[in-house]
C-alpha cells in the first residue's frame, strides 16, 4: 500500500507466492478477480494506462491480472479497489454479504496463505460513510505477515481468540494473548508474527474513512 509495487508474480500453480494461495480454488479466485477488475475498469471508461496511473500499479501487472495469468498481493488488490471506487470485498467476490444471512467462514477461500497452513480470509466488507472489513486469520507456528503502510486514517482492531499474536510496529512489539485486542493505526509498516508453538487464531476489523 505504498507507491512501490510488489514484483509481478508467476501464474497460479507456477510456483510459491508469499501472499497468494496455490491450488485450484485460489487460482480460480484470482481469475475471477481479474475478470472483475477488467469489468470495473471498462465500466469506469479507464484505459490500462489510466488505471495504472490512478492505482500506482504497473500496467503489466494489471494486464496479467485481467488475463488471469498471475496472483497479486493484498496491497496490490487494495490499490486497485480504491482506484476503481469499489469496496475490497465486492471486488474480490462480486457480491455483498446480505444482512441477517448466516455465512460459513469455512467456505470462504483464503486471500493470503503461506503454504504452511496459515491463512487470511476476508469475510465481510461494509461500505457506508466508512468502509469496514472483517477478516479471519490463522498463523501457524513460525509464520509472519508483513504489511505495507496504508494511507493515513485507516485503522485495524485485532482480537485474538487462540494462541499468542505478536504485532510489530516499527521497533515496538505488542504481545496479544487469547481474549486480548488492540487498536492499530496502519499508516506505517507493521507485521503479525507467531513465535509460539500453537496456531494463532485472530480476527481483523479494518476501518477505512
Backbone torsions as a table, in degrees:
resi	resn	phi	psi	omega
1	UNK	NA	32.2	172.0
2	UNK	-119.2	-178.7	-179.7
3	UNK	-72.0	-14.5	178.1
4	UNK	-88.5	120.1	-176.9
5	UNK	-90.0	142.1	173.9
6	UNK	-58.8	153.5	179.5
7	UNK	-62.2	150.9	176.9
8	UNK	-60.1	150.7	-174.2
9	UNK	-112.1	159.5	177.3
10	UNK	-70.1	162.7	177.1
11	UNK	-61.4	151.2	-179.8
12	UNK	-52.0	132.4	179.7
13	UNK	90.3	-10.2	-177.0
14	UNK	-83.4	-15.4	-179.5
15	UNK	167.2	169.8	-177.0
16	UNK	-69.0	153.2	176.4
17	UNK	-143.1	132.8	-171.8
18	UNK	-66.4	-22.3	-176.9
19	UNK	-123.2	20.6	178.3
20	UNK	-145.1	136.2	-178.2
21	UNK	-77.0	150.2	172.2
22	UNK	-91.7	170.5	177.4
23	UNK	106.4	162.1	-173.4
24	UNK	-60.4	-45.2	-174.7
25	UNK	-59.6	-47.1	-178.0
26	UNK	-73.7	-35.5	176.3
27	UNK	-59.5	-44.0	178.4
28	UNK	-66.3	-36.5	177.2
29	UNK	-58.8	-47.3	-177.8
30	UNK	-69.8	-30.0	173.7
31	UNK	-65.7	-40.4	177.7
32	UNK	-64.9	-41.0	177.8
33	UNK	-61.1	-42.6	178.9
34	UNK	-60.4	-40.3	177.9
35	UNK	-65.0	-40.2	179.9
36	UNK	-68.6	-36.7	176.9
37	UNK	-60.5	-43.7	179.4
38	UNK	-64.9	-43.3	179.3
39	UNK	-60.6	-43.1	179.6
40	UNK	-66.6	-41.5	179.8
41	UNK	-62.4	-46.5	179.6
42	UNK	-65.1	-39.8	178.8
43	UNK	-62.7	-29.7	177.0
44	UNK	-90.2	3.5	178.9
45	UNK	58.1	43.4	179.7
46	UNK	-107.0	137.0	170.2
47	UNK	-78.9	169.0	176.3
48	UNK	-59.7	-41.5	-179.8
49	UNK	-65.3	-39.1	180.0
50	UNK	-67.2	-42.0	177.5
51	UNK	-66.2	-37.5	177.9
52	UNK	-61.0	-43.1	-179.6
53	UNK	-67.1	-42.0	-178.8
54	UNK	-68.1	-36.8	-174.1
55	UNK	-94.2	-18.6	-172.9
56	UNK	62.2	32.4	171.2
57	UNK	-110.2	138.3	-174.2
58	UNK	-63.0	149.1	177.6
59	UNK	-58.8	-38.8	-179.8
60	UNK	-62.4	-43.3	179.4
61	UNK	-63.0	-44.2	179.8
62	UNK	-62.3	-43.9	179.8
63	UNK	-60.4	-44.4	-179.3
64	UNK	-67.9	-38.3	177.0
65	UNK	-62.9	-47.9	-178.3
66	UNK	-62.7	-29.2	-179.9
67	UNK	-86.3	-3.4	-178.5
68	UNK	70.6	27.5	-175.0
69	UNK	-102.0	2.1	-178.7
70	UNK	-155.5	157.6	167.0
71	UNK	-90.7	176.2	178.9
72	UNK	-147.9	155.2	177.5
73	UNK	-71.3	160.6	176.4
74	UNK	-60.8	-37.0	179.4
75	UNK	-63.4	-41.0	178.6
76	UNK	-65.0	-45.1	179.3
77	UNK	-63.2	-37.7	179.4
78	UNK	-64.7	-42.0	177.5
79	UNK	-59.8	-42.1	-178.6
80	UNK	-67.8	-40.6	178.9
81	UNK	-60.6	-43.8	179.7
82	UNK	-63.6	-43.7	-178.1
83	UNK	-66.1	-25.8	-179.1
84	UNK	-96.9	7.8	178.9
85	UNK	54.1	44.1	-177.6
86	UNK	-129.5	138.4	176.0
87	UNK	-69.4	151.6	-171.3
88	UNK	-58.5	-46.2	-176.3
89	UNK	-61.9	-44.7	-178.7
90	UNK	-65.3	-38.0	177.7
91	UNK	-64.8	-36.4	-177.8
92	UNK	-76.0	-44.8	-171.2
93	UNK	-102.3	-21.8	-176.9
94	UNK	82.8	4.2	-179.4
95	UNK	-153.3	167.7	175.4
96	UNK	-106.5	160.5	176.1
97	UNK	-84.7	120.6	-176.4
98	UNK	-72.9	145.3	175.9
99	UNK	-60.9	149.1	175.7
100	UNK	55.3	35.0	176.9
101	UNK	-124.9	103.1	-179.7
102	UNK	-59.2	138.6	179.1
103	UNK	-127.5	149.9	-179.9
104	UNK	-99.9	116.8	-178.8
105	UNK	-64.7	-25.9	-180.0
106	UNK	-66.7	-18.8	-179.9
107	UNK	-91.3	-3.6	-178.6
108	UNK	-85.2	129.7	178.7
109	UNK	-76.3	135.2	-179.0
110	UNK	-68.5	139.0	174.0
111	UNK	-90.3	-20.9	177.7
112	UNK	-133.7	132.9	173.0
113	UNK	-143.5	154.7	176.4
114	UNK	-108.2	6.2	179.8
115	UNK	79.9	0.1	-179.0
116	UNK	-118.0	0.8	180.0
117	UNK	120.0	-11.6	177.1
118	UNK	-78.1	141.3	-178.3
119	UNK	-142.1	156.2	171.5
120	UNK	-134.1	121.3	-177.1
121	UNK	-119.8	130.2	172.5
122	UNK	-87.1	115.1	-176.5
123	UNK	-92.4	-45.6	-175.3
124	UNK	-144.7	143.3	166.4
125	UNK	-127.3	130.5	-170.8
126	UNK	-123.6	89.8	-177.9
127	UNK	-80.9	127.4	171.2
128	UNK	-145.3	-131.8	173.5
129	UNK	-61.5	-33.4	170.4
130	UNK	-121.9	164.9	173.8
131	UNK	-105.7	132.6	-179.9
132	UNK	-121.6	131.8	178.2
133	UNK	-119.0	140.0	175.7
134	UNK	-113.2	121.2	-178.9
135	UNK	-118.2	146.6	172.9
136	UNK	-115.2	126.5	-176.0
137	UNK	-126.0	149.7	169.9
138	UNK	-135.0	133.3	174.8
139	UNK	-123.2	121.4	177.8
140	UNK	-76.0	164.2	-180.0
141	UNK	-53.6	132.5	179.5
142	UNK	86.5	-5.6	-176.6
143	UNK	-83.4	156.8	174.7
144	UNK	-151.1	156.7	175.8
145	UNK	-131.3	121.4	179.3
146	UNK	-101.6	124.4	-176.6
147	UNK	-110.2	145.4	174.6
148	UNK	-80.9	157.3	179.0
149	UNK	-63.6	143.9	174.1
150	UNK	-91.7	166.5	172.2
151	UNK	-61.2	153.3	-179.7
152	UNK	-55.6	143.5	176.8
153	UNK	100.9	-14.9	179.5
154	UNK	-85.4	137.1	178.8
155	UNK	-134.3	160.5	173.0
156	UNK	-124.4	150.7	168.7
157	UNK	-118.3	121.8	-175.3
158	UNK	-111.9	130.7	178.1
159	UNK	-127.5	119.9	-179.0
160	UNK	-91.5	129.1	178.9
161	UNK	-105.6	-18.1	177.3
162	UNK	-159.7	144.4	179.4
163	UNK	81.3	-168.9	178.6
164	UNK	-124.0	124.0	179.5
165	UNK	-105.5	132.9	174.0
166	UNK	-104.0	123.5	177.0
167	UNK	-105.7	122.3	-178.5
168	UNK	-105.7	125.3	176.2
169	UNK	-130.4	103.6	-174.0
170	UNK	61.8	-126.8	179.1
171	UNK	-89.0	-4.5	-176.6
172	UNK	-87.6	147.4	178.2
173	UNK	-128.5	131.0	178.7
174	UNK	-121.2	118.9	-178.8
175	UNK	-100.1	118.0	-177.7
176	UNK	-110.6	120.1	175.2
177	UNK	-86.7	170.4	177.3
178	UNK	-54.8	130.0	-179.2
179	UNK	92.5	-8.4	179.3
180	UNK	-97.3	153.1	-178.0
181	UNK	-139.1	164.1	-173.7
182	UNK	-147.2	135.2	170.4
183	UNK	-91.1	125.9	-170.1
184	UNK	-129.1	106.1	168.5
185	UNK	-66.1	134.6	-172.5
186	UNK	-116.0	32.4	180.0
187	UNK	-87.1	13.1	170.8
188	UNK	-143.1	164.0	-175.5
189	UNK	-58.0	139.7	179.2
190	UNK	-147.4	169.6	-177.6
191	UNK	-151.8	154.2	170.3
192	UNK	-111.9	139.2	-179.6
193	UNK	-142.9	149.0	175.4
194	UNK	-120.9	102.7	179.7
195	UNK	-97.5	5.1	-177.7
196	UNK	-89.8	-166.5	-176.8
197	UNK	-108.9	1.6	179.1
198	UNK	-128.4	156.9	-179.1
199	UNK	-66.2	137.2	176.9
200	UNK	-94.4	131.4	175.6
201	UNK	-115.3	127.5	179.1
202	UNK	-152.5	161.1	175.1
203	UNK	-115.6	149.1	175.6
204	UNK	-120.1	128.6	170.9
205	UNK	-110.6	115.7	-176.9
206	UNK	-103.5	126.3	-178.6
207	UNK	-116.8	121.3	-177.0
208	UNK	-120.4	128.4	179.0
209	UNK	-69.2	NA	NA
